[in-house]
Structure formats: C-alpha cells, structure tokens
Amino acid sequence: MASTPTVSRLPASERREQLLENALHVIARQGFHQTSMNDVAKKAGVTKPVLYQHFESKQEMYFSVLREILGQVQDSIDSHRKSSSGPLEWVELGILGFFKFFENKPDAFNFLYGRADIQDAEVRDELRKIQDNMTLRLAKNFSVNFDIEKSVAAASGAFGLILGVLRHWMQDGQRKSAEEMANLTSKMVTRGIAGLIEDLNQSS
C-alpha cells in the first residue's frame, strides 16, 4: 500500500508560499498541461486535499504563480535601482535586477518564457497579460519624453531585446555572469547597437 505524505503544520501563509514554489518548479520542468495537482502535491510533500485548501484548480494555482513571479521580478528591479544616481543608471540597474532575478531563479524563466505548449485559452491570455504588464511598466519609464503610444513601442522593442539576450544566456548555461550580460544589454538599450559596436571595436 502506498504511503501518504506526512504533512507538517505550517501557518497558512507559509504553506501557500511553499506550494507556490513547488508548483513553479514542477510546471517549469513539465509544462502546464503535463502537470497534475498530484505532481505538485507530491513535490511539496503534502496530500492533494491540502493543495486544494489553497487552490481550487490547477488553473488558479498557475495564475497565482504568475502573479508571484511578477511581484518578485519587480522587487528585484526596485531593489537594485535604490542606489541609482540618475536616469541612465536607473535603467542600467533595473536591467541588472532583471538578470539577477533569473540568475537566482532559472525556473521562473522557464515558467514564463521557456515553454509554448499552453493550449488553454484563459491560461494563455493570463500569461500574455503578465508579459504585457512588464512591457507597460517599462513604457511608463519612457513617458516623460514620449507620448504613451511611442512609449509602448519603445518599451516593446527594448523589452524584446532584453528577453532575447536573457534567453540566449539561459540556454547557454549562464556561462557569463549576470553582471556581464546586464552590462551588455544595457549598452544596447541605452546607446543603441551603433554605440555597442563602437565600444566593442575600441576594446578589441
């Protein structure tokens, strides 16, 4: 007879955080559709009824993880920006905070950007909203000098560039440090490709 997990008692808030962390790891590795509530319960060392005390469905659990990641990414960015002395450094340190978050939590990258097997329309739309939210937050940083339409366009391009470098870095096994990759990305974002090429030519 299969044994059931021995569940240690935790305050509800701590238990929820533990379940979200385990859901992140399982879904990042298996994908949304291949993950069952049983898989998450087993990973967390709890029974399935305990899991359902916190989340009514796998879909709700997925949405909760998404919101948790968004908050953690923003916290990392804000934390690194505290020491900025001007607008340019503010952008550079924000990019560093973005890279440092995924350096410490690679499963979060796989959860957000690593898999394309989501067929559930509501889940897919929620993921898109989270990704668009990140772009809009960046756009608001540009809105001093541009109208909102131009801000969103600029932010979408900048964010696409940041994600492209981040994806390469993650798939390359993070062989370079987060600081190196953030610095490279910052130069492309703040100075443009021409500025980066000029800098690389001078250092070669």
Summary of the structure (lengths in Angstrom):
residues: 204
radius of gyration: 19.6
end to end distance: 66.4
largest distance: 69.1
contacts: 573
relative contact order: 0.10
helix: 77%
strand: 0%
